[in-house]
Amino acid sequence: MPLYSGYTIVFDLDGTLVDTAPDLTAALNHVLVREGRAPLPLTEVRNLVGHGARALIERGMSVAGASPPEPELQRMLGLFLSFYGANIANHSTLFPGVTETLAHLRGGQALLGVCTNKPAALSQALFSALNMHGQFEAVLGSDSLPVRKPDPLHLIETVRQAGGDPARAVMVGDSATDVHTARAANIPVVLVSFGYTLIPAHELGADRVIDSFDALIQVLPDLLRLDQTG
């Protein structure tokens, strides 16, 4: 039997599969400059990513000055999404090892899903631009359900829509949000150390932390309690 048959691996997107920070920074700075605020450097925006576009704008505006009232925030969200959608993969790239690792998992008949706080349509557009379309059985974004991460239902439903069982699944992410989501869903969690988090990944309480994406292949069998001898 293939090694991963019957198991589901669910990934976060931004900071886990794809280095989207350059294009997210460009979109955020487009809004900030339009609003008379100073642009923010990539190194700072990386630590603001992970809670969705609205939260990114709110955080970005707070760093650059006072946070705007709700109606203004909604207007800025429209500006951000329009710019980002038109420039979604100008500089975004897959992290090293992603292509090979996903191929290995699919070769072992793993079910693959994505659980992200990026809107579903933008997630699919990004995957298409990076020639990743069709790699995942399910892609659930921030607007796919009435809830989103860190609500555990977002992760559980991603597993189910991928055709899997939450009791035989692993979450792979880069932030405290991913850890909290997985813990609430009672699903093991692996963090990458190269993602978008102000607190180092090794301090967030994940079951495993990997420093390169292809290291996922080494830690999964133990987490899934797979027998590699047969």
Secondary structure, 3 states (H helix, E strand, C coil): CCCCCCCEEEECCECCCEECHHHHHHHHHHHHHHCCCCCCCHHHHHHHCCCCHHHHHHHHHHHHCCCCCHHHHHHHHHHHHHHHHHCCCCCCEECCCHHHHHHHHHHCCCEEEEECCCCHHHHHHHHHHCCCCCCCCEEECCCCCCCCCCCHHHHHHHHHHCCCCHHHEEEEECCHHHHHHHHHHCCCEEEECCCCCCCCHHHCCCCEEECCHHHHHHHHHHHHCCCCCC
